[in-house]
Amino acid sequence: MIFNIQGNMYYNRLVEEKIEELSQHFSVIGIIGPRQVGKTTLVKHISSNILKEVMYFDLELSTDIDILENPEFIFQQYEDKCVIIDEVQRMPELFPLIRALVDQNPVASRFILLGSAAPSLIRKSSESLAGRISYIELHPFNQMELPENITFEKHWYKGGYPKSLFQNNDKVSYEWLRAFIRTYIETDLPQLGLNVSSVSIRRFWTMLAHHHGGLWNASDFGRSLGLTHPTVNKYLDYLEGAFLVRRLHPFYSNIGKRLVKSPKIYIRDSGILHQLINIESFDNLALNIKVGASFEGYVVEQIDILKPDSHDLFFYRTQAGSECDLVITKGQIPVACCEIKFSNSPSTSKGFRISIQDLNTNLNFVITPSSEDYLFDKNIRVCSLNTFLTKYLAVI
C-alpha cells in the first residue's frame, strides 16, 4: 500500500510489523542500515502506532547536536515520550547514558536509535545496551516491496535505494548513486573510523566491484594497492560493517574433500555495483561481461533479505571444482542447493550435481531471471527468482 506523507510518496516496508511488535517489549529499538535506505521515513511513518508522543533528534543537524549538549537533562524532560535519535553513530557517548536511563525507567519504546553502521562499528553500543536493545536491519527495497510500476529489470539495474529506484530518469539515478558513493568515501566511512585517503578507498571499492562474485584474497588485493593484507582486511571490515559489501562464507562439512575456505565477495546493492563499474543503462548491463556475476549477487541479496531468520546462506566449492552458488542451511544442516543462471533455458553443471550429492539435499533449484517453473530432474527444479522468493523460500 502507498501513503502520502507531507507530499512525499511512502511505500510500505516488510519490517514495519516487526518493529511495531518489538516496540511493545523493548526499551530501545535499533534500526540499522546504510544511508538513504529509508530509516527516517519509516520511523516517522510508524511512530503514530507506537502509542506515545515522539521527540526526534537528527545528529546530522548542528542545531540538534547543540540541543543535546546536556543530553541527560534533555532526555529526562521527555521520559514520557519516545525519543528518536537519527545517525546515532555520530555520538556513541550517548549509549552509556541511554543504558542508565532505561535501567531507571525500563518502559517499552523509550528510545529508537537509527544508525548507518553495524553495531560492531558503533563503538560501545553492543556493550552498553546489551540485553536492552533489539536491532533490526532495514535493507534497500527488495523484490517483495516493489510497487507494480517497478519491473524486475529496473530494480536489478538501479538497485534498491529509494532515490535511485524511484527516479524515472536513468541518468539522474546514475548520478545520484555517484554522489552516494562519494559521500560514503569522503564523509561516512571516516566518521566510522576508517581514516585513510579517499583515493585509496575508492580504488579499493572499485576493485571489489570488478571482483564481484569472486573469492577474497587479501594478499592479491594488498599487492595491487601497495598495502599489507591486514590493511585491506580492515578496509573490507569497514565496508561490510557499513552494509555495502557482503562476505558469503563457504560451507564446511566433514565429507573428506578439500574445500575452498575463502569467502566470496559481493557489492550488496546492484545499483552501486553498476555505478562502480560504469554500466550506465540496462542495455549496457545485458551486454556486459559482468552480467552473470551481477545477477548472481542480486539473487543472493534478495534471498538473504527475505529468508527465514532460522536459515543461513553459504556457498560450496571443492578444490576439485565441484561448486554450488548458494547453500541454504537450517542450523548447520544443508536444506537446499541453488545454482544461479542468467539464462531462461538453463542446464545444470556436473559440479552442481556433485555438490548436491556431497551435501545430500533433496530440495535443489536452478534460479533464472524469468523462466517457467518446472522440474528439471527428480530433485532439481528450475524457476525464476520471483517464483523462488514467493513460492519456495518460506517452505524450505
Sequence and secondary structure as in RCSB ss.txt:
>XXXX:A:sequence
MIFNIQGNMYYNRLVEEKIEELSQHFSVIGIIGPRQVGKTTLVKHISSNILKEVMYFDLELSTDIDILENPEFIF
QQYEDKCVIIDEVQRMPELFPLIRALVDQNPVASRFILLGSAAPSLIRKSSESLAGRISYIELHPFNQMELPENI
TFEKHWYKGGYPKSLFQNNDKVSYEWLRAFIRTYIETDLPQLGLNVSSVSIRRFWTMLAHHHGGLWNASDFGRSL
GLTHPTVNKYLDYLEGAFLVRRLHPFYSNIGKRLVKSPKIYIRDSGILHQLINIESFDNLALNIKVGASFEGYVV
EQIDILKPDSHDLFFYRTQAGSECDLVITKGQIPVACCEIKFSNSPSTSKGFRISIQDLNTNLNFVITPSSEDYL
FDKNIRVCSLNTFLTKYLAVI
>XXXX:A:secstr
 EEEETTEEEE  TTHHHHHHHTTT SEEEEE  TTSSHHHHHHHHGGGSSS EEEEETTSHHHHHHTTSHHHHH
HHTTTSEEEEETGGG TTHHHHHHHHHHHS  TTSEEEEESS TTTSTTHHHHTTTTEEEEE  S  GGG  TTS
 HHHHHHH S HHHHT S HHHHHHHHHHHHHHIIIIIHHHTT  S HHHHHHHHHHHHHTTTSB  HHHHHHHH
T  HHHHHHHHHHHHHTTSEEEE B    SSS B  S EEEESSHHHHHHHTT  SHHHHHHSTTHHHHHHHHHH
HHHHHHS TTEEEEEEEBTTS EEEEEEEETTEEEEEEEE S SS    HHHHHHHHHHT SEEEEEESS   EE
EETTEEEEEHHHIIIIIGGG 
